[in-house]
């Protein structure tokens, strides 16, 4: 996966509940293991990375949660404040604007503005010459993006604003953000799915929409939570015959093994469907048989990603 981890930014998206945050954190750990300075950006004030590493909530701060790995939870209101602070050099003007009820109302009422300043903050994190005081330089910025439909609108926001504001600084900055998102040399996109019919259908539709509507190129599709194939057909046949004659705990164990075998076969059928419909390479990630994933489980996934 060197071509993906060597980009400046990776956007991770997919249907809700498929493990986007898990894959985002694992990608960050895989990059950090290679000696890259990586940061995982969670939008809409999510706090998944801090919980995995047993840290206090990081909030709108760049916090190192592991060697070479940082995390930030991007709050749109804080992004707006930071943007205004960078644009207005006169402190009195900044203070006046922040106290203005009209400004607060317009900022809240403008469709897409929160998404624009969120993307602007992500872009700022990826710059080598950052304007933020004490801002670090990162080799890779990983974005735990909104799910499917919201993810498409999220990535389209800069182009939308560039079309609305036909001149001035917002127009120029929105154009710059759009160029960065659609530059395949700098920005990669990964879709996460799970081996079920609806997520597979949605992943195929999402890949096409990202290409056609947003103009990005999808680098990877990750089929997450794949069961291992423990038995071949002849072994499964012997298990079925044994299960018919067994009772008690041994019978329950045999039926559980068969159930897992049938589920693994069903998952392989969904994997085949996804590989036939997706243009990007499809890579698999294992199902982790634990109710609560901790750092060792994420290290295992990071190894699978590498």
Secondary structure in CASP SS format (residue, H / E / C, confidence):
PFRMAT SS
TARGET T0000
AUTHOR 0000-0000-0000
METHOD secondary structure of the structure
MODEL  1
X C 1.00
X H 1.00
X H 1.00
X H 1.00
X H 1.00
X C 1.00
X C 1.00
X C 1.00
X E 1.00
X E 1.00
X E 1.00
X E 1.00
X E 1.00
X E 1.00
X C 1.00
X C 1.00
X C 1.00
X C 1.00
X C 1.00
X H 1.00
X H 1.00
X H 1.00
X H 1.00
X H 1.00
X H 1.00
X H 1.00
X H 1.00
X H 1.00
X H 1.00
X H 1.00
X H 1.00
X H 1.00
X H 1.00
X C 1.00
X C 1.00
X C 1.00
X C 1.00
X E 1.00
X E 1.00
X E 1.00
X E 1.00
X E 1.00
X E 1.00
X C 1.00
X C 1.00
X C 1.00
X C 1.00
X C 1.00
X H 1.00
X H 1.00
X H 1.00
X H 1.00
X C 1.00
X C 1.00
X C 1.00
X C 1.00
X C 1.00
X C 1.00
X C 1.00
X C 1.00
X C 1.00
X C 1.00
X E 1.00
X E 1.00
X E 1.00
X E 1.00
X C 1.00
X C 1.00
X E 1.00
X E 1.00
X E 1.00
X E 1.00
X E 1.00
X E 1.00
X C 1.00
X H 1.00
X H 1.00
X H 1.00
X H 1.00
X H 1.00
X H 1.00
X H 1.00
X H 1.00
X H 1.00
X H 1.00
X H 1.00
X H 1.00
X C 1.00
X C 1.00
X C 1.00
X H 1.00
X H 1.00
X H 1.00
X H 1.00
X H 1.00
X H 1.00
X H 1.00
X H 1.00
X H 1.00
X C 1.00
X H 1.00
X H 1.00
X H 1.00
X H 1.00
X H 1.00
X H 1.00
X H 1.00
X H 1.00
X H 1.00
X C 1.00
X C 1.00
X C 1.00
X H 1.00
X H 1.00
X H 1.00
X H 1.00
X H 1.00
X H 1.00
X H 1.00
X H 1.00
X H 1.00
X H 1.00
X H 1.00
X H 1.00
X H 1.00
X C 1.00
X C 1.00
X C 1.00
X C 1.00
X C 1.00
X C 1.00
X C 1.00
X C 1.00
X C 1.00
X C 1.00
X C 1.00
X C 1.00
X C 1.00
X C 1.00
X E 1.00
X E 1.00
X E 1.00
X E 1.00
X E 1.00
X C 1.00
X C 1.00
X C 1.00
X H 1.00
X H 1.00
X H 1.00
X H 1.00
X H 1.00
X H 1.00
X H 1.00
X H 1.00
X H 1.00
X H 1.00
X H 1.00
X H 1.00
X H 1.00
X H 1.00
X H 1.00
X H 1.00
X H 1.00
X C 1.00
X C 1.00
X C 1.00
X C 1.00
X H 1.00
X H 1.00
X H 1.00
X H 1.00
X H 1.00
X H 1.00
X H 1.00
X H 1.00
X H 1.00
X H 1.00
X H 1.00
X H 1.00
X H 1.00
X C 1.00
X C 1.00
X C 1.00
X C 1.00
X C 1.00
X E 1.00
X E 1.00
X E 1.00
X E 1.00
X E 1.00
X E 1.00
X E 1.00
X E 1.00
X C 1.00
X C 1.00
X H 1.00
X H 1.00
X H 1.00
X H 1.00
X H 1.00
X H 1.00
X H 1.00
X H 1.00
X H 1.00
X H 1.00
X H 1.00
X H 1.00
X H 1.00
X H 1.00
X H 1.00
X H 1.00
X H 1.00
X H 1.00
X C 1.00
X C 1.00
X C 1.00
X E 1.00
X E 1.00
X E 1.00
X E 1.00
X E 1.00
X E 1.00
X E 1.00
X E 1.00
X E 1.00
X C 1.00
X C 1.00
X C 1.00
X C 1.00
X C 1.00
X C 1.00
X H 1.00
X H 1.00
X H 1.00
X H 1.00
X H 1.00
X H 1.00
X H 1.00
X H 1.00
X H 1.00
X H 1.00
X H 1.00
X H 1.00
X H 1.00
X C 1.00
X C 1.00
X H 1.00
X H 1.00
X H 1.00
X H 1.00
X H 1.00
X H 1.00
X H 1.00
X H 1.00
X H 1.00
X H 1.00
X H 1.00
X H 1.00
X H 1.00
X H 1.00
X H 1.00
X H 1.00
X H 1.00
X H 1.00
X H 1.00
X H 1.00
X H 1.00
X H 1.00
X H 1.00
X H 1.00
X H 1.00
X H 1.00
X H 1.00
X H 1.00
X H 1.00
X H 1.00
X C 1.00
X C 1.00
X C 1.00
X E 1.00
X E 1.00
X E 1.00
X E 1.00
X E 1.00
X E 1.00
X C 1.00
X C 1.00
X C 1.00
X C 1.00
X C 1.00
X C 1.00
X C 1.00
X C 1.00
X H 1.00
X H 1.00
X H 1.00
X H 1.00
X H 1.00
X H 1.00
X H 1.00
X H 1.00
X H 1.00
X H 1.00
X H 1.00
X C 1.00
END
